[in-house]
Amino acid sequence: MHTTLFSSPTSRVAGTALLALVAAVAAPQALAQTWPSKPVTLVVGTPPGGSVDVYGRALADQLAKLTGGTFIVENKAGANGNLSAEYVHGAAPDGHTLWISTQAMFTINPSVYPQLRWKQSDFTPIAKGIESPLVLVTHPSVPAKTLPELAKWAAANPGKAAYASFSPGTPSHFLGFQFNERMKLDMVHVPYKGSAPQIADLLGGQVPLGFTQLQAALPQVKAGKLNAIAVTSKERTKFMPDVPTLAELGHPDLSSTIWFGLVAPSATPKAVLDQIRAATVKAQASAELKAKLEPQGFDVPQENGDAFAATIAAETARWAQVVKATGFRANQ
């Protein structure tokens, strides 16, 4: 477990006195509707240093500045994010323990874990934090620069062709499965435990191709160490403007983006949820937050509340169908 604390300069000096004053003059019911009234923990279901962690820390820093409160980032990695979900679900639903979830954790885990100890309905979506496409990349030893050339090479080299994913039960895994099926190939799936080891073996040529996170692939593509074949967003990404989308290439149903976002326990009082959402939307719109995240290849959307919930519902239905087609089930 790893914990980092973020607090505003003024909160460290005046926070205690201010809370004492509020406690003295406010009724308990009014105090319960004030957020934050104590340190807020943002729980990240991945180890420190990864992409989800980067977003969580940037958001914590911005929320501390906007609210004057203290925000703590706590990493609880394990079980594809389920440990972090269980931890937040078990905490007091008062708005002071929140979950930085991901698309895979929130929309795919319910379909791949047969005995999940939390439900989507246990959480209320607050705001989508970042969004990014995956990139289909190949090692330079693969003599293919386009999707048709790659499919032709993979069909002609069944002993060499395999696709890497950054984790089983994620879009990286399932898009590889769908590409394999769509092109009538017989590639082996090679799963990894994170983007870092996946990229390392792609760079080393141990696995010739795979769908990976744009943030991990971008510097390697720019350096000529990997070739980018296609991105999975519906439109070309500004970070790789010369790389076509799968939709352009005739496969719009394979379009997909990954996201990280903030969710809160559903039992949290509505007045508190509204305050959390308002602060998060303001943080997401800040130039300071965007300046931290966009250079790393992250788009910072403004989707929140009901719109975010609708996205989650649509994606959950989509991935449930894919999971059923693959027959995949995760270990508990």
C-alpha positions in Angstrom: 0.0 0.0 0.0 1.3 3.5 -0.8 -0.2 6.8 0.4 0.5 10.4 -0.6 -1.1 13.5 0.9 -2.1 16.6 -1.0 -3.2 19.7 0.9 -3.6 23.4 0.1 -1.1 25.9 1.7 -3.9 27.6 3.6 -5.4 24.4 4.9 -2.2 23.4 6.7 -2.3 26.7 8.7 -6.0 27.5 9.1 -7.7 24.1 8.6 -7.8 23.1 12.2 -9.1 26.4 13.5 -11.7 26.6 10.7 -13.0 23.2 11.4 -13.2 23.9 15.1 -15.2 27.1 14.4 -17.6 25.2 12.1 -18.1 22.5 14.7 -18.8 25.1 17.4 -21.5 27.0 15.4 -23.0 24.5 13.0 -25.6 21.9 13.8 -24.5 18.3 13.2 -26.9 17.9 10.2 -25.4 21.0 8.5 -21.9 19.8 9.1 -22.7 16.4 7.5 -23.5 18.2 4.3 -20.2 20.1 4.2 -17.6 18.6 1.9 -14.8 18.1 2.7 -15.0 18.2 6.4 -12.0 15.9 7.0 -9.2 14.5 4.8 -10.4 12.8 1.6 -8.8 9.6 0.4 -8.7 8.9 -3.3 -8.2 5.1 -3.7 -6.2 4.0 -6.8 -6.4 0.3 -7.7 -2.9 0.2 -9.3 0.6 0.5 -8.0 2.3 3.9 -7.7 3.8 5.4 -10.8 1.3 4.0 -13.4 -1.0 5.9 -15.6 -4.0 5.7 -13.2 -1.8 6.8 -10.3 -0.6 9.8 -12.3 -4.2 10.9 -12.9 -5.2 10.3 -9.3 -2.4 12.5 -8.0 -3.0 15.3 -10.4 -6.7 15.3 -9.5 -5.9 15.2 -5.7 -3.6 18.2 -6.1 -6.2 20.2 -8.0 -9.0 19.4 -5.6 -6.9 20.4 -2.6 -6.3 23.8 -4.2 -9.9 24.3 -5.2 -11.5 23.2 -1.9 -8.8 24.1 0.7 -9.1 20.5 1.9 -6.6 17.7 2.4 -6.6 14.9 -0.2 -4.7 11.6 0.2 -3.9 9.2 -2.7 -3.8 5.6 -1.4 -2.7 2.8 -3.7 -4.5 -0.5 -3.1 -3.4 -2.7 -6.1 -4.6 -6.3 -6.7 -7.2 -8.4 -8.3 -7.6 -6.1 -11.3 -8.8 -3.3 -9.1 -11.3 -5.3 -7.1 -9.4 -4.8 -3.9 -9.7 -1.1 -4.2 -13.4 -1.3 -5.0 -14.0 -3.5 -2.0 -12.1 -1.1 0.2 -14.1 2.0 -0.9 -17.4 0.0 -0.8 -16.6 -0.9 2.9 -15.8 2.7 3.9 -18.2 5.1 5.5 -20.3 6.6 2.6 -19.7 10.2 3.6 -17.7 11.4 0.6 -14.3 11.1 2.2 -13.3 7.8 0.6 -13.6 7.8 -3.2 -12.5 5.4 -5.9 -10.4 6.3 -9.0 -11.7 3.5 -11.2 -10.9 2.5 -14.8 -12.9 1.4 -17.8 -11.7 -2.2 -17.3 -12.3 -2.3 -13.6 -15.8 -0.8 -13.7 -17.3 -2.0 -17.0 -15.5 -5.4 -17.6 -14.8 -6.9 -14.2 -18.6 -7.4 -13.5 -18.6 -9.8 -16.5 -15.3 -11.7 -15.9 -15.3 -12.2 -12.2 -18.1 -14.8 -11.3 -18.0 -14.0 -7.6 -17.4 -10.3 -7.5 -17.9 -8.8 -4.0 -19.1 -5.4 -5.3 -21.7 -4.2 -7.8 -21.8 -1.2 -10.2 -24.9 -0.1 -8.3 -22.8 0.3 -5.2 -21.1 3.3 -6.8 -22.3 6.6 -8.3 -20.3 7.9 -11.3 -18.9 11.4 -10.6 -16.8 12.3 -13.7 -14.7 10.8 -16.4 -11.1 11.9 -15.7 -9.1 11.1 -18.8 -9.7 9.3 -22.1 -7.3 7.7 -24.5 -7.3 5.3 -27.4 -5.3 2.1 -27.5 -2.7 1.7 -30.3 -2.1 -1.4 -32.3 1.7 -1.6 -32.6 4.2 -4.0 -34.1 7.9 -4.7 -33.6 10.0 -3.3 -36.6 10.9 -6.9 -37.5 7.3 -7.4 -38.7 7.3 -6.4 -42.4 3.9 -4.7 -42.3 3.0 -1.0 -42.3 -0.7 -1.3 -42.7 -3.5 -3.4 -41.2 -4.0 -5.5 -44.3 -0.3 -6.2 -44.5 -0.2 -7.1 -40.9 -3.1 -9.6 -41.3 -1.4 -11.1 -44.3 1.8 -11.5 -42.4 0.1 -13.0 -39.4 -1.7 -15.5 -41.6 1.5 -16.5 -43.3 3.5 -16.9 -40.0 1.3 -18.8 -37.6 4.3 -19.9 -35.6 5.5 -16.3 -35.0 2.2 -14.4 -34.8 1.0 -13.7 -31.2 -0.5 -10.7 -29.6 0.4 -9.1 -26.3 -2.1 -7.6 -23.9 -1.3 -5.4 -20.8 -3.6 -7.6 -18.7 -6.2 -10.3 -19.3 -9.8 -9.2 -19.1 -9.0 -5.7 -20.5 -9.7 -3.9 -23.8 -6.2 -4.7 -24.8 -7.0 -8.4 -24.5 -10.4 -8.4 -26.0 -9.5 -6.1 -29.0 -6.7 -8.6 -29.8 -9.2 -11.4 -29.6 -11.6 -9.6 -31.9 -8.8 -8.7 -34.4 -7.7 -12.3 -34.4 -11.2 -13.5 -35.1 -12.1 -10.8 -37.6 -9.0 -11.6 -39.7 -9.5 -15.3 -39.4 -6.1 -15.7 -37.8 -4.7 -18.2 -35.2 -2.6 -16.0 -33.0 -1.8 -16.9 -29.4 -2.7 -14.4 -26.7 0.3 -13.4 -24.4 -1.0 -11.6 -21.3 1.1 -9.3 -19.1 0.7 -7.7 -15.7 0.8 -4.1 -16.8 1.8 -1.9 -19.7 5.4 -1.7 -18.7 6.2 -5.4 -19.1 4.0 -5.6 -22.2 6.0 -2.7 -23.9 9.3 -4.2 -22.8 8.6 -7.5 -24.6 7.1 -5.7 -27.6 10.4 -3.7 -27.8 12.4 -6.8 -27.5 10.5 -8.6 -30.2 9.4 -11.4 -27.9 5.9 -10.7 -29.0 5.4 -9.1 -32.4 2.3 -7.1 -31.9 -0.4 -5.9 -29.5 -2.9 -3.3 -28.5 -1.2 -1.1 -25.9 -1.8 2.2 -24.1 -1.0 5.3 -26.2 1.0 6.8 -23.3 3.3 3.8 -23.2 3.6 3.5 -27.0 4.0 7.2 -28.0 7.7 7.7 -27.2 8.6 4.3 -28.7 6.8 5.0 -31.9 8.4 8.5 -32.2 11.8 6.8 -31.7 11.1 4.2 -34.4 11.3 1.3 -31.9 7.7 0.3 -32.6 5.4 0.8 -35.6 1.9 2.2 -35.0 -0.6 0.5 -37.3 -3.9 1.9 -36.1 -5.6 3.6 -33.1 -8.9 2.6 -31.6 -10.6 6.0 -31.2 -13.4 7.0 -33.5 -11.4 9.9 -34.8 -7.6 10.3 -35.2 -5.8 11.3 -32.0 -3.9 14.6 -32.0 -1.0 12.7 -30.4 -0.6 10.5 -33.5 -2.3 12.4 -36.3 -0.7 10.3 -39.1 -2.0 7.0 -37.7 -5.4 5.9 -39.1 -8.3 4.7 -36.9 -9.7 1.2 -37.1 -13.0 2.8 -38.1 -11.3 4.4 -41.1 -9.9 1.0 -42.1 -13.4 -0.5 -42.1 -13.8 -1.8 -38.5 -15.9 0.9 -36.7 -17.2 -1.8 -34.3 -13.7 -2.2 -32.9 -13.5 1.4 -31.8 -12.8 1.9 -28.2 -11.2 4.2 -25.7 -9.9 3.6 -22.2 -10.7 6.0 -19.3 -10.0 6.6 -15.7 -12.7 8.3 -13.6 -13.9 9.2 -10.2 -16.8 7.3 -8.5 -18.3 7.5 -5.0 -20.3 5.1 -2.8 -23.9 5.3 -3.8 -25.0 5.6 -0.2 -23.3 9.0 0.1 -25.8 11.8 0.8 -26.9 13.5 -2.4 -25.9 17.0 -1.2 -22.3 15.7 -0.7 -22.3 13.9 -4.1 -23.3 17.2 -5.7 -20.5 19.0 -4.0 -18.0 16.3 -5.0 -19.2 16.5 -8.6 -19.1 20.3 -8.8 -15.5 20.4 -7.4 -14.4 17.6 -9.7 -15.9 19.2 -12.8 -14.1 22.4 -12.0 -10.9 20.6 -11.5 -11.2 18.8 -14.8 -11.8 22.1 -16.6 -8.7 23.7 -15.1 -5.8 24.6 -17.4 -3.4 23.5 -14.7 -4.8 19.9 -14.6 -4.8 19.7 -18.4 -1.2 21.0 -18.5 -0.1 18.1 -16.4 -2.0 15.4 -18.2 -2.2 16.3 -21.9 1.6 16.2 -22.5 1.5 12.6 -21.5 -1.0 11.7 -24.2 -4.2 12.0 -22.1 -7.3 13.8 -23.3 -9.2 15.4 -20.4 -13.0 15.2 -21.1 -15.8 17.1 -19.4 -18.2 14.2 -19.2 -19.8 13.8 -15.8 -22.9 12.7 -13.9 -25.7 11.2 -16.0 -23.7 11.4 -19.2 -20.9 9.5 -17.6 -23.3 6.9 -16.2 -24.8 6.4 -19.7 -21.4 5.8 -21.1 -20.7 3.2 -18.4 -24.0 1.4 -19.1 -23.3 1.2 -22.9 -19.8 0.0 -22.4 -20.8 -2.6 -19.8 -23.3 -4.1 -22.3 -20.7 -4.0 -25.1 -18.0 -5.8 -23.2 -20.4 -8.3 -21.7 -21.1 -9.5 -25.2 -17.4 -9.7 -26.0 -16.6 -11.6 -22.8 -19.3 -14.1 -23.5 -17.9 -14.6 -27.0 -14.4 -15.3 -25.6 -15.6 -17.5 -22.7 -13.0 -15.7 -20.5 -13.3 -15.9 -16.8 -10.8 -14.3 -14.4 -9.4 -15.9 -11.3 -10.6 -14.5 -8.1 
